[in-house]
Amino acid sequence: MPQLKAGRYERGRRSTASAGKPRIQECCEAHKRGDKAPAAPRADVSSPRAAKPATAGAKRPTRGDEVMELLRREYGATVEEMVARFSIKPHNVRAITSVEVRKRNLKVGMPGRAHYRVVG
């Protein structure tokens, strides 16, 4: 392979330190011969799912699941009760209730002010 002349085929100006040097840099002897670097050892992975350990399948209940559990009781639950249990604001209790009822296609009755209960 012919070496490039200094300053030719280059973009921009060359610095004074590299003015007399060719653009193609010298490499190690193995690279000159065309040898490839040894590949890193790979782990035996047949599929991405095989690497995960088997779980028992028990899913941690979400806050929405816990709210719906309270609302399914015979007398339901009050907003104050849910605020105390989950340490959240009343508007968040109403939002969670609204989302879960819509998601699960349920009907919620209000036997009293700020008192919710799943109906039917």
Secondary structure, DSSP 8 states (H G I E B T S, - for coil): -----TTTT-SS---GGGTTS-SS----HHHHHT-----------S-TTTTS----------HHHHHHHHHTSTT-EEHHHHHHHHT--HHHHHHHHHHHHHHHT-EEEEEETTEEEEE-
